[in-house]
Structures are given as structure tokens and as C-alpha cells.
Amino acid sequence: MMGYLLLLALVMGVSLYSISKLSRVRDVTHSVILEDNVLLDLHKSLAAALQAETEHEKKYITLQDQAFYDGFLLAWRDFDKSLANARSLARSPELLAVIERIGTLHIGYQTLFDEEATLRRTGTRYVASRYRTMKASTANAMTEALQAMHALVQKTIIGKVTRLNEAVVQAGDVTMTVTASSLVLGILISFLITRSITVPLDRIAKKTAEIGSGVYGPDLELRSLPEINALAQAFNFMSAKLRNVDKMKSDFYALMSHELRTPLTSIKEGTNLFLEGHGGPVTEKQKWLLTIVAEESNRLIELVNSLMDLSKLEAGMMAYNFTKAELPSLVTTAAGEVLPLAEAKKIRIGTDIDDVPPVTLDTERVLQVLRNLIGNALKFTPAGGDVRISVRRREGGVGVSVTDTGHGIPKEHQAAIFDKFRQATLAGTKKIPGTGLGLAIAKHIIQDHGGVVWVESEEGRGSTFTFVLPF
């Protein structure tokens, strides 16, 4: 609102400024039309009246005809009336002084005419040439004064037009400057307003993605608009509730795993004793049933161990023994362990190992990750396929990639396969047994080592799982 009010104030300021300049233009225009142009018309009237006076004056002196005397008086009155109007419209002292000079000269001219006319009527002898010279001199002086009046009026008009043009140009410059400033300011304010909304929403979106991947972290702190802050508070409340639920779930898994491990171990050992004949003779059918019980017990124990590992990893309670170790030797060990399974499935295992420096890691946990990735590659690769393990130096660390020639992972499932209890399957393919915990555990282990893990896959062309551990 403050930003928009500022823009409104700028627009109103420009409008008021434009109105004031337009008012000034109107005043100057009215002044030129109603004063200066009238003065020019009055100048013409004065010049015409002066000419009529001189003509009637000369004819009367020569012919002594009363009609010419009356014509002189009529022209004199027109001159005097126009001069009075000009005097009322004059604004500058210089022009007023010229008008007063014209009036004084006009009175002098009339006086000379009256004196000569009286002398002519009474028959008194006088020097006519003297009066002619004086009247001609006075008339010429009035003509020059009228020309000076005309020049002053024109000068005033030019000055007003010049100032008017300067005012219009200045108003245009100011309007353009303020308009451009308003446009830039409007864009800037719109950008800041948009950014004040999009940046917090982007952080909320990223935080939502983190929570979706099981990483809760600290509460979201935003400095933004009140509505966004209210949304952030509601988001933090939801996050706290989800964190508590996730903790309760982890605690439940840990407790359940701990409570199940002992009875499952007892069942496994008891089954093995029966199979070994310690409980008496065992028939073939009993051996078959006991074998099934032993296999299922092993599966349950493996699931319990995975749940316990995942609970410790999520709670940050997993103990690590970090040492400097060579990743190529761990890859060779893990690949050798699965050779019998690969040969049984007629799958070729190959390695591509570069010379890389040692990294800081927990050998057992990284072996656990390698076994999981290689085991998954064998599990999802059909008979006659290939599994290739490569070790290469990468920016900031050493990377290990496990590539298979299986069916691949649908793109919409690739982001979720590292979540617990999630497995990706292709439509029309047989679901492969598994708990869906291996990749979740591998992701936690790699992240606890300061590394990253990801998958690249294309349906029908296999998958490549890669993790990078820092030097």
C-alpha cells in the first residue's frame, strides 16, 4: 500500500504541476489576446486618427471650411479615446511612459492647431511657416512614439511567447522525467512486492520438499508480509506435529524391533536345533516345514535389523567409526561377495576403477551401502544382463556408480525410491520381494558421511545409482 500510495502521490504531483503550467499558459495566452493584440489594434487606430487629424487640419487652414474643423475634432476625439484605452491596458512602465509622451505631444499638436485656427479666423497676421514646421515636428514625434509603442508591444508579445515556450518545454521535461521515474519506481515496487511474496513461498516450497523427504530441520523463519508470516507459522505448527509423529513412529519401530529381535532369534535357534536333530528324529516333511520357518525367521530378523538401523539413523544415534580408507578395495570386496549370485543368474559383473585418493569413511557402513546397491542391481537385472561398478574422481570427492541393464525406473518414481517402504515397479512386471528400506538406509549413511546419492534411469535402458563421498 505504501508503494502504491507513493506512485499515486507522484501521479498527483505531475497532474498538479501540469495543471499549474496549463493555467500559466492560459493566463499568458489571455494576456496576449486581450491586452497585447488590443494594444496593436489601438496602435492602428491611433495612427489612423493622427493621419485624419493632420489631413483635416491642413485642409481647414487652407480652405477655412467648418466641415474640416469638425472632422479634425472627430478624429481628435477618436485619438484621445484610443489613447485612454491604451493607457488602461499598458502594464510595463516603459510602455506607459511612451503612451504618456504620445498624449503630451497630441495635446501640443492640438494647441498649435487651435492657435493657428484662431489667428486665421481673426485675420491676424502671423508666420504660417513657423506653425507648419512646429506642427510637422510634433506630428513626426507622435509618429515615432507610435512606432516605439508598436515595437514595445511586439517585444512584449515575443517575450511572453518565449517564456510560454520555455514553460511548455520545462513542463514537458519535468513530466517526462517524473513519468519515467514513476515507471521505473513502479517496476521496482512491483518487483519488490512480487519478490516479497515469491521468495518466502519458494522457501516454503523447498521446506515442504525437505519435510516430504523426511528432513524436518529447524522451524521456518520468514521476514515478509503478515499474511506470509501467518502461513509460515501455520507451516511450522504442521512441521512440529509431523516431527512429533515421525519421532513417535521411529520410537515405535525401535521398540518393536528391540522386542522382536530376542523372540525371533530364539525361534531361529530352536528351528536350527530341530533341523540338526537335537529334538529327536525329524521326517522329511518336518525338515521342509522347519526350513521354511528358518528362512522366514531370517527374513524377519533382517527386517528387524533394518528397522533398528533406520531408527538409529533417523534419530542421529548411529555410531560411526571414521577412518581413511580406499573405496576401490571396498568395491572389489562387495563385488566379490555377490559373484556366486551373479553367476547363478547368469549376470556379468564388471568394474571400472580409476586411481582415486582415499576418503574418510566407516568401512562397514559404506560396505552396507555397496551391498545394497549391487544387490538391487542384480535383483532387477534379467538373466544375461550386465552390472557395472565404476569408481571415479569427481568434483570435491570420489564417486561410485552402479549401473544395471534392468527395466529402469519410471521418472515419476525416481524421487520416491529413497523413501522408506517404497519400491518402484514397472507395469506388467513381477513385483520383486523386498522391504523398501535398503535405499533409505543407504541415503542416510551417505548423507551422514557428508555425501550425496542419486539415481539416473530411463525405462527399458536400466538404471545408474551414484554416490559421492568428499575427500
C-alpha positions in Angstrom: 0.0 0.0 0.0 2.8 2.4 0.8 4.4 1.7 -2.6 1.2 2.2 -4.5 0.4 5.4 -2.4 3.9 6.7 -3.4 3.1 6.1 -7.1 -0.3 7.8 -6.6 1.4 10.8 -5.0 3.8 11.1 -7.9 1.0 10.9 -10.4 -1.0 13.6 -8.5 2.2 15.7 -8.3 2.7 15.5 -12.0 -1.0 16.3 -12.6 -0.9 19.3 -10.3 2.3 20.6 -11.9 0.8 20.1 -15.3 -2.4 22.0 -14.2 -0.3 24.9 -12.9 1.7 25.1 -16.1 -1.5 24.9 -18.2 -3.0 27.7 -16.0 0.1 29.7 -16.7 -0.2 29.1 -20.4 -3.9 30.2 -20.3 -3.0 33.4 -18.4 -0.3 34.3 -20.9 -2.5 33.5 -23.8 -5.3 35.6 -22.4 -2.8 38.4 -21.8 -1.6 38.3 -25.4 -5.1 38.1 -26.8 -6.9 40.5 -24.5 -4.1 43.0 -23.9 -1.3 43.0 -26.4 -3.4 42.3 -29.5 -5.8 45.0 -28.4 -2.8 47.4 -28.0 -1.7 46.6 -31.5 -5.3 47.4 -32.8 -5.2 50.6 -30.7 -1.9 51.5 -32.3 -3.5 51.2 -35.7 -6.5 53.3 -34.5 -4.1 56.0 -33.2 -2.1 56.1 -36.4 -5.3 56.3 -38.5 -6.7 59.0 -36.2 -3.4 61.0 -36.3 -3.4 60.8 -40.1 -7.1 62.0 -40.2 -6.2 64.9 -37.9 -3.3 66.1 -40.0 -5.3 65.9 -43.2 -8.3 67.8 -41.8 -6.0 70.3 -40.1 -4.2 71.2 -43.3 -7.5 71.5 -45.3 -9.1 73.7 -42.7 -6.1 76.0 -42.5 -6.1 76.3 -46.3 -9.9 76.5 -47.0 -11.3 77.7 -43.7 -14.2 75.2 -44.2 -16.0 74.4 -40.9 -16.6 70.8 -42.0 -12.9 70.2 -42.0 -12.7 71.7 -38.5 -15.4 69.3 -37.3 -13.6 66.4 -39.0 -10.5 67.3 -37.1 -12.4 67.4 -33.8 -13.9 64.0 -34.5 -10.5 62.4 -35.3 -9.1 64.1 -32.2 -11.8 62.5 -30.0 -11.1 59.1 -31.6 -7.4 59.5 -30.9 -8.0 60.6 -27.4 -10.4 57.7 -26.7 -7.9 55.1 -28.2 -5.1 56.6 -26.2 -7.1 56.3 -23.0 -7.8 52.6 -23.7 -4.1 52.0 -24.5 -3.2 53.8 -21.2 -5.5 51.4 -19.3 -4.0 48.3 -20.9 -0.3 49.3 -20.5 1.4 47.1 -18.0 5.1 48.0 -18.3 6.4 51.4 -17.1 8.3 51.8 -20.4 5.1 51.4 -22.5 3.1 53.6 -20.2 5.8 56.3 -20.5 5.6 56.2 -24.3 1.8 56.4 -24.2 2.0 59.5 -21.9 4.5 61.0 -24.3 2.1 60.5 -27.1 -0.7 62.1 -25.1 1.5 65.1 -24.3 2.5 65.5 -27.9 -1.1 65.2 -29.0 -2.2 68.0 -26.7 0.7 70.1 -28.0 -0.4 69.4 -31.6 -4.0 70.4 -30.8 -2.8 73.6 -29.1 -0.8 74.6 -32.1 -3.8 73.9 -34.4 -6.2 75.9 -32.2 -3.8 78.9 -32.0 -3.3 78.9 -35.8 -7.1 78.5 -36.4 -7.9 81.4 -34.1 -5.3 83.6 -35.9 -6.8 82.7 -39.3 -10.4 83.4 -38.1 -9.5 86.8 -36.7 -7.4 87.7 -39.7 -4.3 88.4 -37.5 -1.1 88.3 -39.4 1.3 85.5 -38.3 4.2 83.5 -39.7 2.5 80.5 -41.2 5.7 78.6 -41.9 6.6 78.6 -38.3 3.3 76.9 -37.3 3.7 74.4 -40.2 7.2 73.5 -39.0 6.1 73.1 -35.4 3.0 71.0 -36.3 5.0 68.8 -38.6 7.7 68.3 -35.9 5.0 67.4 -33.4 3.2 65.0 -35.8 6.6 63.4 -36.7 7.3 63.0 -32.9 3.9 61.4 -32.4 4.5 59.0 -35.3 7.9 58.0 -33.9 6.3 57.5 -30.4 3.5 55.4 -32.0 6.2 53.3 -33.7 8.0 52.9 -30.4 4.7 51.8 -28.8 4.2 49.2 -31.6 7.8 47.9 -31.1 7.3 47.7 -27.3 4.0 45.8 -27.7 5.6 43.4 -30.2 8.6 42.9 -27.9 6.2 42.2 -25.0 4.4 39.6 -27.2 7.6 37.9 -28.2 8.8 37.8 -24.6 5.6 36.3 -23.4 5.7 33.7 -26.2 9.3 32.9 -25.5 8.6 32.4 -21.8 5.5 30.4 -22.7 7.6 28.1 -24.9 10.2 27.7 -22.2 7.5 26.9 -19.7 6.0 24.3 -22.1 9.4 22.7 -22.7 10.2 22.7 -19.0 6.8 21.2 -18.2 7.4 18.6 -20.9 10.8 17.7 -19.5 9.5 17.6 -15.9 6.6 15.5 -16.9 8.7 13.1 -18.9 11.3 12.8 -16.1 8.6 12.2 -13.5 6.8 9.8 -15.7 10.0 7.8 -16.4 10.8 7.9 -12.7 7.3 6.7 -11.9 7.6 3.9 -14.4 11.0 2.8 -13.0 9.7 3.1 -9.5 6.6 1.3 -10.3 8.6 -1.6 -11.9 10.9 -1.6 -8.8 8.0 -1.6 -6.4 6.2 -4.3 -8.3 9.4 -6.4 -8.3 9.9 -5.9 -4.6 6.3 -6.7 -3.9 6.4 -9.8 -6.1 9.7 -10.9 -4.6 8.4 -10.4 -1.0 5.8 -13.0 -1.9 7.6 -15.4 -4.2 10.8 -15.7 -2.2 9.0 -16.8 1.0 6.8 -19.1 -1.0 9.9 -20.6 -2.6 11.4 -21.2 0.8 8.2 -22.8 2.0 8.1 -25.0 -1.1 11.7 -26.1 -0.5 11.0 -26.7 3.1 7.9 -28.7 2.1 10.1 -30.8 -0.2 12.6 -31.4 2.7 9.8 -32.5 5.0 8.4 -34.7 2.3 11.8 -36.4 2.1 11.9 -36.9 5.9 14.2 -34.0 6.8 12.5 -31.7 9.2 15.3 -29.4 10.4 14.7 -26.1 12.3 11.5 -24.1 12.0 11.0 -21.8 9.0 11.7 -18.2 9.9 10.5 -15.6 7.4 10.5 -11.8 7.4 7.7 -11.0 5.0 4.2 -9.7 4.7 1.8 -10.5 7.6 -0.2 -13.0 5.5 3.0 -14.9 4.5 4.2 -14.8 8.2 0.9 -16.3 9.3 1.3 -19.0 6.6 4.9 -19.7 7.9 3.6 -20.0 11.5 0.9 -22.5 10.4 3.6 -24.3 8.4 5.9 -24.5 11.4 3.0 -25.8 13.5 2.3 -28.5 10.9 6.0 -29.4 10.7 6.2 -29.7 14.5 3.3 -32.0 14.5 4.8 -34.1 11.7 8.1 -34.2 13.5 6.4 -35.5 16.7 4.5 -38.1 14.7 7.7 -39.2 12.9 9.5 -39.4 16.2 6.7 -41.5 17.7 6.9 -43.7 14.7 10.7 -44.1 14.9 10.4 -44.8 18.6 7.7 -47.4 17.9 9.9 -49.0 15.2 12.9 -49.0 17.6 10.9 -50.5 20.4 9.2 -53.1 18.2 12.5 -54.1 16.6 14.1 -54.5 20.0 11.2 -56.5 21.4 11.0 -58.7 18.3 14.7 -59.5 17.9 15.0 -61.7 21.0 12.0 -64.0 20.3 12.9 -64.2 16.6 16.5 -65.2 17.5 15.1 -67.8 19.8 12.8 -69.1 17.1 15.6 -69.3 14.6 18.0 -71.1 17.0 15.2 -73.5 18.1 14.4 -74.3 14.5 18.1 -74.9 13.7 18.3 -77.3 16.7 15.3 -79.3 15.4 16.9 -79.4 11.9 20.1 -80.7 13.4 18.1 -83.5 15.2 18.6 -82.3 18.8 14.9 -82.7 19.5 14.7 -86.2 18.1 14.2 -87.8 14.7 12.8 -85.4 12.1 10.9 -86.6 9.0 11.5 -85.1 5.5 8.2 -83.2 5.7 9.1 -81.8 9.1 12.5 -80.7 7.7 10.8 -79.0 4.8 8.5 -77.1 7.2 11.3 -76.3 9.6 13.4 -75.0 6.7 10.6 -72.7 5.7 10.3 -71.5 9.3 14.1 -70.8 9.4 14.0 -68.8 6.2 11.1 -66.7 7.3 12.8 -66.2 10.6 15.9 -64.9 8.8 13.7 -62.6 6.8 12.1 -61.2 9.9 15.4 -60.8 11.7 16.8 -59.0 8.6 13.7 -56.7 8.6 14.1 -56.0 12.3 17.8 -55.2 11.9 16.9 -52.8 9.0 14.2 -51.1 11.1 16.6 -50.7 14.0 19.3 -49.3 11.7 16.8 -46.9 10.1 15.5 -45.8 13.5 19.1 -45.0 14.7 19.9 -43.2 11.5 16.8 -41.0 11.7 17.4 -40.3 15.3 21.0 -39.4 14.7 22.2 -42.2 17.1 24.0 -44.4 14.6 27.6 -44.8 15.8 30.3 -44.5 13.1 34.0 -45.4 13.1 35.5 -43.0 10.5 38.9 -43.8 9.1 40.9 -43.1 5.9 40.2 -45.9 3.5 40.3 -46.8 -0.2 37.0 -47.0 -1.9 38.3 -49.3 -4.7 39.1 -52.1 -2.2 35.6 -51.8 -0.7 34.1 -52.0 -4.2 36.2 -55.1 -5.0 35.1 -56.8 -1.8 31.4 -56.1 -2.3 31.5 -57.2 -5.9 33.3 -60.5 -4.9 30.6 -61.2 -2.3 27.9 -61.3 -4.9 29.7 -63.2 -7.6 28.0 -66.6 -6.8 24.6 -64.9 -7.0 25.5 -63.2 -10.3 26.8 -66.5 -11.8 23.6 -68.2 -10.7 21.5 -65.6 -12.5 24.0 -65.6 -15.5 24.7 -61.8 -15.0 28.1 -60.4 -15.8 29.7 -58.1 -13.2 32.4 -55.7 -14.3 34.4 -52.9 -12.6 35.9 -49.7 -13.9 38.1 -48.3 -11.2 40.3 -45.2 -11.6 43.2 -44.1 -9.4 41.5 -42.1 -6.7 42.7 -40.8 -3.3 41.5 -42.3 0.0 38.4 -40.8 1.7 37.2 -40.6 5.3 34.5 -43.2 5.9 33.1 -46.0 8.0 34.1 -49.1 6.1 31.3 -51.4 7.4 28.6 -48.8 6.7 29.9 -48.0 3.2 30.1 -51.7 2.5 26.5 -51.9 3.6 25.6 -49.2 1.0 27.6 -51.0 -1.7 26.0 -54.4 -0.9 22.6 -52.8 -1.1 23.2 -51.0 -4.4 24.9 -54.0 -6.1 22.3 -56.4 -4.6 19.5 -54.2 -6.1 21.2 -54.1 -9.4 21.4 -57.9 -9.5 17.8 -58.2 -8.3 16.4 -56.0 -11.0 18.6 -57.2 -13.9 17.3 -60.1 -16.0 19.4 -63.1 -16.8 22.1 -62.5 -19.3 22.4 -58.8 -18.3 25.3 -56.7 -17.1 26.1 -54.9 -13.9 29.0 -52.4 -13.9 30.6 -50.7 -11.0 32.8 -47.7 -11.6 34.9 -45.6 -9.2 36.0 -42.1 -10.4 37.3 -38.9 -9.1 34.5 -36.2 -9.1 34.5 -32.6 -8.1 35.1 -32.4 -4.4 35.1 -36.1 -3.8 35.1 -39.7 -5.1 32.1 -41.1 -6.8 30.9 -44.7 -7.1 28.3 -45.7 -9.7 26.4 -49.0 -10.0 24.8 -49.4 -13.5 22.5 -52.2 -14.4 20.7 -53.3 -17.6 17.3 -53.8 -16.0 13.9 -52.4 -16.8 14.7 -49.0 -15.5 12.7 -46.8 -13.1 9.7 -44.7 -14.2 10.5 -41.0 -13.9 7.6 -40.3 -11.6 9.0 -42.9 -9.1 12.6 -41.8 -9.1 12.2 -39.1 -6.5 10.5 -41.5 -4.1 12.6 -44.7 -4.2 14.9 -43.4 -1.5 11.9 -43.1 0.9 11.4 -45.9 3.3 9.0 -48.7 2.4 9.0 -47.6 -1.3 9.8 -49.7 -4.3 9.4 -48.8 -7.9 8.0 -51.4 -10.3 7.1 -51.2 -14.0 3.6 -52.0 -15.2 3.4 -55.6 -16.3 6.5 -56.8 -14.4 6.6 -59.1 -11.4 7.0 -57.4 -8.0 10.4 -58.3 -6.6 10.4 -59.1 -2.8 12.0 -56.6 -0.5 11.3 -54.3 2.5 11.9 -51.0 0.7 14.3 -49.9 3.5 17.7 -50.5 1.8 17.9 -47.3 -0.3 16.5 -45.2 2.6 19.3 -46.6 4.9 21.9 -46.1 2.1 20.8 -42.5 1.7 21.1 -41.8 5.4 24.5 -43.3 5.6 25.8 -41.4 2.6 24.4 -38.1 4.0 25.9 -38.8 7.4 29.3 -39.1 5.6 28.7 -35.6 4.1 28.0 -37.1 0.6 25.1 -37.2 -1.8 23.4 -40.1 -3.6 21.1 -40.1 -6.6 19.7 -42.2 -9.4 19.6 -41.8 -13.2 17.3 -44.1 -15.1 15.4 -44.5 -18.3 12.6 -47.0 -18.8 13.8 -50.0 -20.8 17.5 -49.0 -20.6 18.5 -49.7 -17.0 19.5 -47.5 -14.0 22.6 -46.0 -12.5 22.9 -45.3 -8.8 25.7 -42.9 -7.8 27.0 -41.7 -4.5 29.9 -39.3 -3.9 31.9 -39.1 -0.7 34.0 -36.0 0.0 37.8 -36.2 0.3 
